[in-house]
Amino acid sequence: MNSVLIICGMFGSSESANGICAKNIAEEMLNRGISINIITDGEIDSELVEKGINIYSIKESWFKGFLRDNMKNQNPVRRILFHIIHLFRNVASSIVYPNVSPFREKNVTKSAIQIIRENDIDMVLGLYRPYESISSVLKLKQLFGERIIGVTYHLDLLSAPENQSKMIRAYKAYKGKRAFLKELRDCDRILLPNSAKELGIKHEKLNYLDFPLYKKEYGECHQTIDFEFDKAFINISYVGTLDSENRSPKEVVGLLEKLHMIHGKKIILHIWGKLNDIETERMIKGNHLICYHGLINNNFVMTVLRNSDFLLNISNRITYRMIPSKIFQLFAANKPIINIVQHKDDAALPYFYKSSCSLSIMIDNSDNIKQLSAFIEKSYNATVYNKRDIFIESTPEYAVDVILGGGDY
């Protein structure tokens, strides 16, 4: 394998686990001497070379830009217009689901054809989401046939439960199944997340693969900045984005206040990351048990985590079948982890069960305080060690072996 084209969304973005997966895969392939070309989304069409990777940004769909520009707009007229356009777009996209951006997919495919011809591409790898990455691979296989190897990698299921309506979810599952059968027919290899094993699908083209998010350097000790917490407190750290809908700190704040009454030693929650709405900002910045530090440099993350007494993860309430990329940094930090679970089918739960020292508690459990208090008493100053082998299937090295068709997995 000499040259690979990866089609994905939000390549390398810290705001997208899928984008981080794509970057990890690309860097691992590059380390193996494979030439890497990326087609991803951007605000404008552009080309650049970054750390030896050729990146071609194709202008995002108009609707994605519309969402970004208007999601938080407080003007009442603009809000009404936003909801009207959003409704009409949802109705229109339901007809063509799962390829809800056919015009952008056309541009992606056109660019891919040129890159394949100019760079002598051997393999095209499409990462879902967005689905146009998958759709483009199918069209490229139809055009080039055996000239290229077409591989699709589903980092999420087509019927992911973002809508609570059973009718909508059933419709998505139906359309997704039809699209998947076409994929099985035309692609050379298909990679599904481990969570899809419960569907019982068996096919010679099909492999199950974890998320390539546990990087080798996470386990290396590299304290780049002198930093330590005040040891007069029990210091709990959270690094990541918070909002009032999908990843709310509301339950954590309530637990902290109750814990503070139980423990003689004061507990402080330190937060680094984006606060995505006014409600969350008020909740965080107005609480005396929380210290908000703003955004954090990636080089500083492991230093913060390794110097904490406890680490905190707040699971996703809506996108609970998506794996948060940051949890693998928590495991590598070798500290006790408090995992606040929003849904019993949370996709990240199996990973926390592997960890040598973590507590996963459901937000609606009446024994939360007792469990959490006992965990803090038992695990404070505890020696924690998570062997990298536990998460070997979550490494980019393992993922690339499977993608390239090597190994008996």
Secondary structure as UniProt FT lines:
FT   STRAND          3..7
FT   TURN            11..12
FT   TURN            14..15
FT   HELIX           17..31
FT   TURN            32..33
FT   STRAND          35..42
FT   STRAND          46..50
FT   TURN            51..52
FT   STRAND          53..59
FT   HELIX           62..70
FT   TURN            71..72
FT   HELIX           76..96
FT   TURN            97..98
FT   HELIX           102..119
FT   STRAND          123..128
FT   HELIX           131..144
FT   HELIX           145..147
FT   STRAND          149..154
FT   TURN            158..159
FT   HELIX           166..186
FT   STRAND          189..193
FT   HELIX           194..199
FT   TURN            204..205
FT   STRAND          206..209
FT   HELIX           216..219
FT   TURN            231..232
FT   STRAND          234..239
FT   HELIX           250..262
FT   STRAND          267..272
FT   HELIX           278..285
FT   TURN            288..289
FT   STRAND          290..292
FT   HELIX           298..307
FT   STRAND          310..314
FT   TURN            320..321
FT   TURN            325..326
FT   HELIX           327..332
FT   TURN            333..334
FT   STRAND          337..341
FT   TURN            344..345
FT   TURN            347..348
FT   HELIX           349..354
FT   STRAND          358..362
FT   TURN            363..364
FT   TURN            366..367
FT   HELIX           368..379
FT   TURN            380..381
FT   HELIX           388..394
FT   HELIX           396..403
FT   TURN            404..405
//
